[in-house]
Amino acid sequence: MKKIPKKNGFTTPPGYFEGLSERILNRLEEKDTSAIPSKEGFKVPEGYFDRLEEKVLDKTLQRETKVFTLKPFRPFLYAAAAVAILFVLVIGLEKNNTVTPTFEDLAQAEITQYIESRDLELSSYELAEVLPVSELEIGDFMETPVDQEEILDYLEDSIDDLDELNIETHEEYQ
C-alpha cells in the first residue's frame, strides 16, 4: 500500500485567520440583514444550570435494576431447523426414488405377452436379433429342468454315432 503523505495539498494563505472575525462582521454589515432575526430564538430556562450537575449524577448513578430473564429461543430455532431439514429430505428422497425401468427389468413373460398382443409381424429371425440369445439356456424353454446327464443319455439311446453331432464329450461319457 502506498504510504499516505503527511503533508496534504491544502494550505491557507499567511495571516488568513488574523482579523477573520472583523472581516465577517464587516461583510454582515454590508449585506441586507433584514433576513437575520434580531432576537435569538433559543432560550435557557432560568435556574437550568443550577441543578444540572445533580440531575446528571442522579441519572448516571447505578441503581439496582430489575432483571428480566429472557426465554432462550435456541430450542425453538433448533426445532424449526430440524423440521425444515426433515421436510427437505423427505421431498428430496421422493424425487430421487423414481427408478427408470430398463429392458433387463422386464420379465420374459411380459415381453412375450407384449409381442403376442401386438401384431408386429416380426419373423423369427427378426425376433432373434432383438432378444438376447446369449443369456438364454435350455431350461428357460422347458417347464421342468433337464440335467446334462439326461440329455447325453437320450442322445446315446437315439443316435447311433455321437461323433456325427460334433459334441465335445467328457471322458466319463465315452
N, C-alpha and C positions, 0 to 999 in steps of 0.2 A: 504494500500500500504506500502511496506517496505520503511523504511527511507534509503535514499542514504547516505552512509558513507562519511564523509568529507575528510577522508584520503584515497587516492587511493593506489593501489599496485605498482605504478611506482615510482621509485626513481633513482637518478643519483649518481654515486659514489662521495665521497667527493673530492673536488678540480678538478672536471671534466672541468669546464669552465675556470679555470685558465690556461693560456697558450694555449688555444684552437686555436687561430689564428696562432701561431707559429707552432703548430703541423700540421695544414692543409698545410701551406706553405712548410714545410719540406717534406711532402708526395708528393706535386706537383713537387718539385724539383727532387725527386727520380724517379718519373714516367716519361714516354715519353710525353713530352709536345708539340710535333710536331702537334698534332691534335688541340691544342688550338691556336686560331689566336693571333698574336702579336699585332695587331691593333684593337681597338674597332670598332664595326660595326655600332654603333649608334652615331649620331652627332646632336647637337642642333644648329639651325641656329644662326648666330651672331645677337645680339640685341633682341633675343626672349624674354628674361625675363625683358627687359627694359620697354616695354609697356604691359606686361601681365596683370597687375592689372587693367589698364584702359580698356582693351578689355573685361575682365571678368565682370567688373562693367557695361559696356555698354550693355552686353548681359543679365545681370540679372536685370537691372532697368526695372521697369514696364512701358511699353508704352501702349498707348491706342490701343487696337486691334479691328479689325473689327469683329463684332459679326454676326454670321450667325445663323439664327433660323432654326432648323431642323423641317421638317414637322412631326407631330406626326403620328406614324404608328399604334397607338391603334385602330382607327376606322377601318382600313383595317384588323387588326388582329381579331377584333370582328366580322366583316362581314364574314371573312373566316371561323371562328369558327361556326357562325350561319349556314352557308351553309353546312358545314360538318355535323353538328348535324342534320339538316333537311334531308340531304341525308341518314344518318344512320337510322333515324326514319322512313322514307318512306320505305326503304328496309326492316327494321325490322318488320314494320306493315304488309307489303305484305306477309312476310313469316309466320307470326302468324295468318293471316287472313284465312288460309286454314282450312276449317272445315271438319272433317271426318264424313260422313253420317252414321247414325245408323239405326237400324231396325225400331225404332219408328218414324223416319223422313219420311219413305216411306208412301205414301198414300195407302189406301186399294185397290184402283183401279189399281195401279201399281203392287201390289203383285198379284192380281187376274190375270192381264194380263200376268205376268211372268209365273205363274203356267199354264195358258191356252196355252201360246205359246210354252212351252216346254212339251215334252211328258215324264213327270216324273213318270207316272204310280203309283201315290200315291192313296191309298184308302182314303175314307172319315175319317176313324179312324186315319190314319197317318196325314192327314191334320189337324184334331182336336188337335193332340198332338203338332203340330208346331205352329198353330195360337193361340194367347191368347184369350180364350173364356171368361175369367172373365171380360174383358173390353167391351165385345160386349153387345149391347142392341137390343131389338126387332126393334127399329127404324132404326138400321143400315141395315136391310134386306128389309125394305119397302120403297117405293118411297114417300109416304105421311105419316107423323107421326100419330100414333094412341094413343088416350088418354086411361088412365086406366079405366075410366068410360065406354067407348065404349066396351072395352074388357069384362068387367063384365056384361054389358047389353047383349052382344052377348051370353055369356055363360048361362045367365039366360033363354034366349029365346030358346036356342038349347039343353040344358041339363036339365033333369028333377030334378036331385038331385045334388046340388053343393057340398055336403059333400063327394060324391064319388071322387071328384077331389083332395081332401086333400088340399084345398086352404084356407089359413087363410084370413078371410074377416073382414073388419072393421064393427063396429056396424051399421053404416049408410046403409050398403048394405044388411043387414039381413032381 
